[in-house]
Amino acid sequence: MATNYPASQPGSQRHTLSVLVENRPGVLARIAGLFARRAFNINSLSVSPTERPDISRVTVTADVDEVPLEQIIKQLNKLLHVLKIVDLDPSTTVERELVLIKVAANEETRSDVLEIVNLFRVRVVDVNTESLTIEATGASGKLDALLGLLEHYGIIELVRSGAVAMTRGPRALSEKVIGSEITGR
């Protein structure tokens, strides 16, 4: 079982886009459709409301060359209900994922699996006589390393949230959206 993101295409680089959109039906489908029409695979996609109930944040990670990325951003800006798009700089961004892992753990292997859990400072959220369910959050590299060690014991089931990200510092991306003065910022 491969746990890493899909391999980049030659010359492409992983980008994380933070897209602020009006909180309306169909916006996510239009964003995903734009990537599909341009034949770019989305590595992860996460969407949720923001500090403003009328705005949602879509976080998209994809392996894209610089020139097509610029074209995608221009086309995203043309979509109805898209308010702001930022290609996040990894050096100024906090990015995290959540993963739930059901791993085989019987009497013989349980203590070894628990040692890995403690080493990575993650949590066991369900215990069964034949398995443990582990919850972990962190950077994708940390989660990939955890999965690599647990593969030996047998991963029964896995669900991974995809990246969520925001820039470091006191400013909110939504401050750059018209109408942000409503929040008192």
Backbone bond lengths (Angstrom), bond angles and torsions (degrees), N, CA, C in turn:
res aa  C-N    CA-C-N  psi(-1)  N-CA   C-N-CA  omega(-1)  CA-C   N-CA-C  phi
1 M - - - 1.455 - - 1.522 108.89 -
2 A 1.307 117.40 119.10 1.461 121.29 178.09 1.515 108.70 -81.18
3 T 1.323 115.94 130.83 1.461 119.31 -178.14 1.513 112.65 -108.28
4 N 1.304 117.92 -7.44 1.464 120.47 -179.16 1.516 110.36 -82.78
5 Y 1.327 115.07 163.88 1.447 119.80 172.76 1.519 108.16 -62.75
6 P 1.329 118.07 156.17 1.454 120.01 177.05 1.526 110.34 -55.83
7 A 1.322 115.61 146.16 1.462 120.34 -179.09 1.524 110.38 -60.53
8 S 1.301 114.92 141.55 1.452 120.42 177.65 1.512 109.93 -67.89
9 Q 1.304 114.96 150.03 1.444 118.99 172.37 1.515 106.95 -73.72
10 P 1.345 118.46 150.52 1.470 119.93 -178.32 1.524 111.28 -51.55
11 G 1.327 115.50 128.22 1.460 120.79 178.20 1.513 114.62 84.74
12 S 1.339 118.20 -11.84 1.461 119.21 -179.40 1.520 110.06 -87.46
13 Q 1.321 114.74 161.44 1.454 121.45 -176.52 1.520 108.14 -133.49
14 R 1.339 117.02 148.10 1.455 120.33 178.52 1.525 109.15 -73.40
15 H 1.312 115.55 128.81 1.468 122.42 178.03 1.519 109.14 -123.63
16 T 1.321 115.09 144.40 1.455 121.89 174.12 1.518 107.32 -115.56
17 L 1.319 115.53 117.80 1.465 121.23 178.51 1.522 109.12 -103.75
18 S 1.311 115.58 133.11 1.449 122.13 172.92 1.521 106.31 -107.01
19 V 1.318 116.40 118.32 1.462 121.98 -174.58 1.523 108.71 -119.87
20 L 1.318 116.22 116.60 1.467 120.52 174.60 1.518 108.09 -90.16
21 V 1.331 114.65 130.63 1.457 120.81 -177.52 1.521 109.67 -133.51
22 E 1.320 115.20 158.11 1.458 118.93 170.76 1.520 107.51 -66.28
23 N 1.314 116.66 140.87 1.457 121.49 -177.64 1.525 109.02 -78.03
24 R 1.358 115.97 82.30 1.464 122.17 -176.56 1.527 110.19 -137.36
25 P 1.334 116.83 153.92 1.464 120.26 177.93 1.541 111.45 -63.97
26 G 1.328 116.49 144.30 1.459 121.80 173.44 1.512 115.92 90.94
27 V 1.337 118.56 -14.77 1.462 120.77 -176.83 1.529 110.68 -65.09
28 L 1.314 117.28 -44.41 1.459 120.86 -179.60 1.527 111.43 -61.55
29 A 1.314 117.18 -41.22 1.466 121.14 179.11 1.532 111.06 -61.64
30 R 1.334 116.63 -38.94 1.466 119.28 179.04 1.522 111.50 -67.53
31 I 1.334 116.95 -38.39 1.463 120.48 179.12 1.530 110.19 -66.05
32 A 1.327 117.01 -49.23 1.468 120.75 179.74 1.534 110.40 -62.20
33 G 1.309 116.64 -38.70 1.467 121.10 178.94 1.515 112.40 -62.70
34 L 1.314 116.65 -36.41 1.469 120.17 178.41 1.527 110.38 -62.81
35 F 1.332 116.92 -44.28 1.466 119.94 177.41 1.525 110.74 -63.07
36 A 1.336 116.84 -41.65 1.466 120.91 -179.39 1.525 110.90 -63.74
37 R 1.327 117.44 -43.35 1.474 120.51 179.15 1.519 112.12 -62.30
38 R 1.324 117.02 -30.99 1.468 121.58 179.48 1.530 111.09 -87.87
39 A 1.344 117.13 1.64 1.466 124.48 178.02 1.528 112.63 62.87
40 F 1.340 117.25 38.60 1.455 121.96 174.68 1.512 108.96 -109.29
41 N 1.316 115.34 131.96 1.451 121.19 177.91 1.529 109.34 -82.00
42 I 1.310 116.22 131.73 1.459 121.55 174.77 1.523 107.06 -85.95
43 N 1.346 117.00 123.12 1.470 120.51 177.76 1.515 111.33 -74.78
44 S 1.328 116.81 -42.88 1.456 120.01 175.62 1.522 109.07 -150.04
45 L 1.322 113.77 153.19 1.456 121.26 -177.44 1.522 107.54 -144.86
46 S 1.314 115.54 126.88 1.460 120.72 179.67 1.519 107.88 -137.14
47 V 1.309 116.54 139.47 1.458 120.45 178.98 1.523 109.21 -140.18
48 S 1.338 115.32 139.48 1.456 120.02 177.35 1.521 109.42 -162.52
49 P 1.344 116.37 163.27 1.461 119.60 175.77 1.529 110.40 -65.02
50 T 1.315 116.10 159.89 1.464 122.16 177.88 1.526 109.42 -106.91
51 E 1.331 115.20 -165.05 1.459 120.50 176.20 1.527 111.31 -66.54
52 R 1.323 116.49 -14.40 1.468 122.47 176.30 1.523 108.38 -108.81
53 P 1.315 120.22 124.14 1.470 121.43 -176.00 1.533 113.99 -64.84
54 D 1.327 117.91 -18.87 1.459 120.77 -179.25 1.533 112.66 -89.25
55 I 1.340 117.60 -2.99 1.464 122.03 -177.12 1.527 109.88 -126.08
56 S 1.333 115.65 136.43 1.462 121.69 172.47 1.520 108.36 -114.51
57 R 1.340 115.37 155.50 1.466 121.24 176.62 1.523 107.95 -112.67
58 V 1.316 115.16 127.13 1.460 122.33 174.74 1.528 106.00 -106.46
59 T 1.333 117.03 124.22 1.460 121.58 175.97 1.519 106.91 -109.43
60 V 1.329 115.64 120.65 1.458 122.44 -177.74 1.521 108.68 -120.66
61 T 1.336 117.24 129.02 1.459 119.70 170.49 1.518 107.62 -114.78
62 A 1.338 114.94 136.35 1.468 121.12 -178.90 1.521 109.11 -155.15
63 D 1.317 115.36 153.41 1.462 121.44 174.41 1.521 107.76 -93.40
64 V 1.338 115.80 111.40 1.455 121.93 -172.95 1.525 109.09 -142.59
65 D 1.332 116.78 142.42 1.463 121.52 171.35 1.519 108.77 -70.41
66 E 1.333 116.80 160.77 1.469 121.82 -177.97 1.531 112.91 -59.65
67 V 1.340 117.85 -47.20 1.468 120.47 -175.42 1.529 111.68 -65.30
68 P 1.345 119.47 -49.74 1.467 117.39 176.26 1.523 113.01 -62.49
69 L 1.340 117.34 -31.34 1.461 120.35 178.20 1.522 110.36 -61.84
70 E 1.314 117.15 -44.04 1.467 120.54 177.30 1.520 110.66 -59.10
71 Q 1.327 117.05 -40.49 1.463 120.91 179.47 1.531 110.81 -66.34
72 I 1.335 116.06 -41.29 1.467 119.79 178.70 1.524 110.14 -62.62
73 I 1.330 117.09 -43.66 1.469 120.73 -179.83 1.524 110.03 -62.46
74 K 1.336 117.72 -43.25 1.475 120.54 177.96 1.523 110.84 -61.28
75 Q 1.339 116.82 -41.62 1.469 119.71 -179.69 1.532 111.34 -71.12
76 L 1.331 117.26 -36.09 1.463 119.76 175.92 1.531 110.31 -62.31
77 N 1.331 116.60 -40.45 1.463 120.57 179.55 1.526 112.44 -61.75
78 K 1.321 117.22 -24.49 1.466 121.27 179.82 1.524 112.55 -82.78
79 L 1.336 116.79 -15.50 1.466 119.08 -177.93 1.525 111.23 -69.69
80 L 1.320 114.33 141.73 1.449 121.78 176.22 1.525 109.47 -61.18
81 H 1.302 117.70 135.69 1.470 125.74 176.16 1.531 114.34 78.45
82 V 1.347 119.15 2.49 1.466 120.96 173.72 1.522 107.28 -87.16
83 L 1.332 116.87 125.87 1.460 121.57 -173.97 1.525 113.67 -102.03
84 K 1.330 117.87 -39.41 1.463 121.57 -174.83 1.517 109.05 -158.77
85 I 1.348 116.57 140.38 1.463 122.25 177.73 1.519 108.43 -131.17
86 V 1.340 115.38 132.86 1.458 120.40 177.21 1.529 108.40 -133.17
87 D 1.334 115.88 129.46 1.463 121.43 170.03 1.522 105.01 -84.50
88 L 1.323 117.13 107.71 1.463 121.79 -172.44 1.530 111.57 -73.05
89 D 1.311 115.62 133.66 1.461 122.85 176.99 1.529 107.95 -82.09
90 P 1.342 118.23 120.61 1.471 120.18 -177.21 1.528 114.11 -56.38
91 S 1.328 117.82 -28.93 1.466 119.94 -177.83 1.526 112.86 -74.92
92 T 1.332 118.15 -16.32 1.465 121.51 -179.52 1.531 111.88 -122.42
93 T 1.329 115.93 24.94 1.455 120.67 -174.29 1.525 111.23 -127.44
94 V 1.316 115.73 140.85 1.457 121.89 169.46 1.527 105.76 -99.89
95 E 1.341 116.44 121.95 1.459 121.18 -178.04 1.528 108.93 -129.84
96 R 1.331 116.54 133.15 1.449 121.55 -179.07 1.525 110.60 -140.46
97 E 1.337 114.82 157.25 1.457 122.99 173.95 1.524 108.17 -131.96
98 L 1.301 115.53 161.56 1.457 122.93 173.17 1.519 107.52 -118.82
99 V 1.325 117.08 138.14 1.459 120.94 175.56 1.528 108.46 -135.70
100 L 1.326 115.86 138.31 1.457 122.91 170.18 1.521 106.36 -111.52
101 I 1.342 116.46 128.05 1.460 121.52 -175.06 1.520 108.32 -127.33
102 K 1.331 116.73 120.94 1.459 120.59 171.73 1.523 106.06 -97.07
103 V 1.327 116.33 115.01 1.469 121.66 -175.36 1.529 109.49 -118.70
104 A 1.322 115.08 140.98 1.464 120.07 176.91 1.525 108.96 -63.24
105 A 1.328 116.24 130.47 1.467 120.83 179.88 1.523 108.46 -154.24
106 N 1.326 115.93 97.38 1.463 120.30 176.90 1.524 109.03 -96.01
107 E 1.333 117.26 -169.63 1.466 121.16 -177.92 1.527 111.97 -57.83
108 E 1.326 117.09 -35.64 1.465 121.20 -176.60 1.534 112.78 -74.92
109 T 1.325 117.63 -34.12 1.474 120.49 -172.42 1.522 114.30 -107.13
110 R 1.322 117.41 -11.64 1.470 120.60 -173.73 1.532 112.64 -56.39
111 S 1.321 118.55 -44.93 1.471 119.90 -178.01 1.527 111.42 -65.26
112 D 1.331 118.46 -34.37 1.470 121.09 176.91 1.527 111.12 -66.48
113 V 1.330 115.85 -42.73 1.469 119.95 178.79 1.528 109.79 -65.14
114 L 1.334 117.78 -42.33 1.466 121.10 178.61 1.525 111.73 -63.95
115 E 1.313 117.66 -32.31 1.463 120.81 175.91 1.538 110.52 -64.27
116 I 1.325 116.82 -40.81 1.465 120.98 176.76 1.532 109.82 -64.98
117 V 1.334 116.92 -42.61 1.469 122.09 177.82 1.531 109.82 -56.20
118 N 1.330 116.95 -46.97 1.467 120.92 179.76 1.518 111.93 -66.52
119 L 1.320 117.14 -39.93 1.464 121.59 179.68 1.531 111.55 -59.68
120 F 1.327 116.78 -40.32 1.460 121.60 -178.61 1.523 113.36 -89.46
121 R 1.329 117.26 -1.03 1.471 122.89 -178.97 1.531 111.77 53.62
122 V 1.323 115.08 49.07 1.461 121.53 176.60 1.526 107.85 -113.52
123 R 1.333 116.98 178.83 1.459 120.15 -172.13 1.520 112.24 -119.37
124 V 1.315 115.43 145.10 1.465 121.90 168.62 1.519 105.94 -89.99
125 V 1.340 116.92 125.13 1.468 120.43 -177.37 1.527 112.79 -111.94
126 D 1.353 117.24 -9.13 1.455 120.64 175.95 1.526 108.49 -154.57
127 V 1.324 115.47 138.73 1.465 121.46 -179.53 1.517 108.84 -124.83
128 N 1.324 115.10 135.89 1.448 122.91 176.72 1.521 106.74 -137.15
129 T 1.317 118.64 162.72 1.467 119.96 -179.15 1.520 112.74 -63.94
130 E 1.327 117.92 -22.17 1.465 120.97 -178.05 1.524 113.99 -116.11
131 S 1.342 117.33 -1.75 1.464 118.55 -176.96 1.523 112.16 -156.75
132 L 1.340 114.33 163.67 1.460 122.99 171.23 1.525 106.68 -127.97
133 T 1.325 116.59 142.40 1.461 120.26 171.65 1.516 107.03 -107.93
134 I 1.319 114.49 126.73 1.461 122.24 -173.74 1.524 109.18 -114.08
135 E 1.321 115.90 137.74 1.466 122.96 174.65 1.519 107.61 -110.73
136 A 1.338 115.98 128.29 1.463 120.17 178.93 1.521 109.54 -137.86
137 T 1.323 115.71 140.45 1.453 121.25 172.48 1.514 108.00 -126.85
138 G 1.328 115.11 150.10 1.454 119.06 177.85 1.507 111.56 157.90
139 A 1.309 114.55 -171.32 1.462 121.22 176.96 1.526 108.69 -68.23
140 S 1.320 116.43 152.83 1.461 120.21 -175.83 1.523 112.30 -58.92
141 G 1.331 118.69 -34.50 1.462 121.23 178.59 1.518 112.37 -62.57
142 K 1.335 116.80 -41.12 1.471 121.26 177.66 1.524 110.12 -62.98
143 L 1.335 116.35 -44.48 1.457 120.09 -178.34 1.525 111.06 -67.35
144 D 1.326 117.22 -38.18 1.463 120.81 176.55 1.531 110.50 -61.69
145 A 1.338 117.11 -41.67 1.465 121.26 179.20 1.533 110.61 -64.54
146 L 1.322 117.31 -43.28 1.455 121.78 177.76 1.526 110.47 -59.72
147 L 1.318 116.30 -48.25 1.469 120.65 179.65 1.524 111.41 -61.59
148 G 1.321 116.30 -38.42 1.464 120.17 178.26 1.516 112.27 -59.50
149 L 1.334 117.30 -40.47 1.462 120.97 179.07 1.534 112.09 -73.74
150 L 1.319 116.96 -34.70 1.467 120.08 -177.94 1.530 112.71 -78.30
151 E 1.329 117.84 -20.81 1.468 121.02 -179.76 1.525 111.68 -55.29
152 H 1.309 116.36 -36.55 1.466 122.10 -179.02 1.532 111.84 -57.63
153 Y 1.322 117.86 -31.79 1.460 122.30 -176.91 1.530 112.19 -88.56
154 G 1.324 116.48 -16.94 1.458 121.43 179.32 1.516 112.43 102.55
155 I 1.312 115.56 102.66 1.471 120.41 176.36 1.517 107.44 -84.11
156 I 1.329 115.20 117.71 1.458 122.31 -177.94 1.525 110.65 -81.89
157 E 1.334 115.48 -42.35 1.462 120.84 -177.37 1.516 108.37 -153.76
158 L 1.327 114.89 150.09 1.462 120.33 -176.00 1.521 109.11 -148.17
159 V 1.328 116.19 136.64 1.461 120.94 170.73 1.523 107.00 -137.76
160 R 1.343 114.69 132.94 1.458 121.19 -176.06 1.520 108.73 -127.19
161 S 1.323 116.11 133.67 1.463 120.58 -171.18 1.521 114.38 -73.51
162 G 1.295 118.18 -28.76 1.453 120.49 -167.59 1.519 108.39 91.29
163 A 1.290 115.69 163.95 1.462 121.24 -173.50 1.521 112.37 -74.50
164 V 1.318 115.20 143.35 1.456 123.11 163.03 1.522 104.90 -122.61
165 A 1.322 116.34 142.81 1.465 118.99 -173.70 1.519 110.68 -151.03
166 M 1.348 114.56 154.05 1.462 121.62 172.19 1.521 108.30 -153.55
167 T 1.317 114.80 158.38 1.460 119.04 -179.86 1.524 109.91 -75.28
168 R 1.326 115.04 152.78 1.463 121.25 177.84 1.534 108.70 -74.70
169 G 1.307 116.32 159.03 1.460 120.92 175.02 1.506 113.22 103.37
170 P 1.346 115.99 -179.74 1.461 121.48 -170.49 1.530 115.11 -83.16
171 R 1.317 119.23 -9.70 1.466 120.58 -173.77 1.523 111.81 -90.66
172 A 1.332 116.19 147.27 1.468 122.44 176.72 1.514 109.21 -102.69
173 L 1.320 116.69 142.76 1.460 121.19 177.74 1.524 110.30 -60.59
174 S 1.328 116.93 -33.49 1.466 120.46 -178.72 1.526 112.58 -67.86
175 E 1.337 118.42 -15.05 1.469 120.27 176.56 1.521 111.24 -63.83
176 K 1.322 116.48 -22.16 1.462 121.22 -177.80 1.520 112.38 -88.61
177 V 1.331 116.35 4.90 1.461 121.41 -178.51 1.512 109.51 -101.36
178 I 1.315 116.23 136.98 1.471 120.60 177.87 1.529 108.39 -57.13
179 G 1.312 115.38 134.66 1.453 120.72 -179.63 1.519 112.34 97.86
180 S 1.336 117.69 -1.17 1.465 119.31 -178.13 1.521 112.13 -69.80
181 E 1.321 116.57 -15.44 1.465 119.34 177.48 1.521 111.06 -65.12
182 I 1.329 117.46 -15.41 1.469 121.65 177.35 1.521 110.54 -62.18
183 T 1.335 116.63 -34.25 1.460 120.71 -176.34 1.527 111.39 -80.55
184 G 1.331 118.40 -4.16 1.451 120.82 178.33 1.509 113.76 84.92
185 R 1.312 117.68 16.95 1.471 121.02 -179.13 1.506 111.01 -92.35
